[in-house]
Amino acid sequence: MDSVLWYIVPLGIAAALSVFPILAVVLLLLSPNPIPAGVGYLAGWSAGVLVLVTLFSFGARLIPPSTTDRMPPWAHIVELTLGVLLVVVGIWRTIAARRRPAPTSPPAWTKAMDHIGPRRAFAFGLAMNVRPKNLAIALAAGLAIGSASLSIAGSSLTVLIFTAVAISTVAALVLSYVIGSHSVRPRLERFSDWLVANSSLVLNLSVALIGALLVIIGIANLL
């Protein structure tokens, strides 16, 4: 189990640092109905992460297992391929963004956050999980968990650990607002302005870095 954990925890951190899920919860916490919307979004984001990793893990378990708790070679080839694709996409998007003029106004979807209730926030949190980068991370984590020779209890615990790490940033923001909204709100406003202004650059760089992480891990394990 330890050999799987050292692999999925960095992937969980990569998911936790995803720009759009963080920006979305910040905007919801600055909306007129912050706590219900923020909690609903956190519930949807958490459920989506848990369901995706569980499904990918279950799918990997259907393939004949290896004799140890280490991932088989095919799983490393898949993660290596995903990593290369993410690096290419991240670099290409960064170059393309530099050629485009800087936006003069925030994206339209950010304004819609002011009118989302808890149910729509839950659905929005679920939908955030089907973005390509998050799907790639969930797939890589699910392959790592499902292809290792772990018991059902061990696999379930590992899925929960990954989920806890992946949702940690969103959960921390929601919890900090619930505990001290008056002191946290001004900081969230400044953070929101910075994220909106730099979301494209941060997103593209994070995609490339996550891809590089998968490439490094995949090569190291294949060798």
Sequence and secondary structure as in RCSB ss.txt:
>XXXX:A:sequence
MDSVLWYIVPLGIAAALSVFPILAVVLLLLSPNPIPAGVGYLAGWSAGVLVLVTLFSFGARLIPPSTTDRMPPWA
HIVELTLGVLLVVVGIWRTIAARRRPAPTSPPAWTKAMDHIGPRRAFAFGLAMNVRPKNLAIALAAGLAIGSASL
SIAGSSLTVLIFTAVAISTVAALVLSYVIGSHSVRPRLERFSDWLVANSSLVLNLSVALIGALLVIIGIANLL
>XXXX:A:secstr
 HHHHHHHHHHHHHHHT HHHHHHHHHHHTSSSHHHHHHHHHHHHHHHHHHHHHHHHHHHHTS   SSSS  HHH
HHHHHHHHHHHHHHHHHHHHHHHHS   SS  HHHHGGGG  HHHHHHHHHHHTTSHHHHHHHHHHHHHHHHS  
 HHHHHHHHHHHHHHHTHHHHHHHHHHHH HHHHHHHHHHHHHHHHHHHHHHHHHHHHHHHHHHHHHHHHHH 
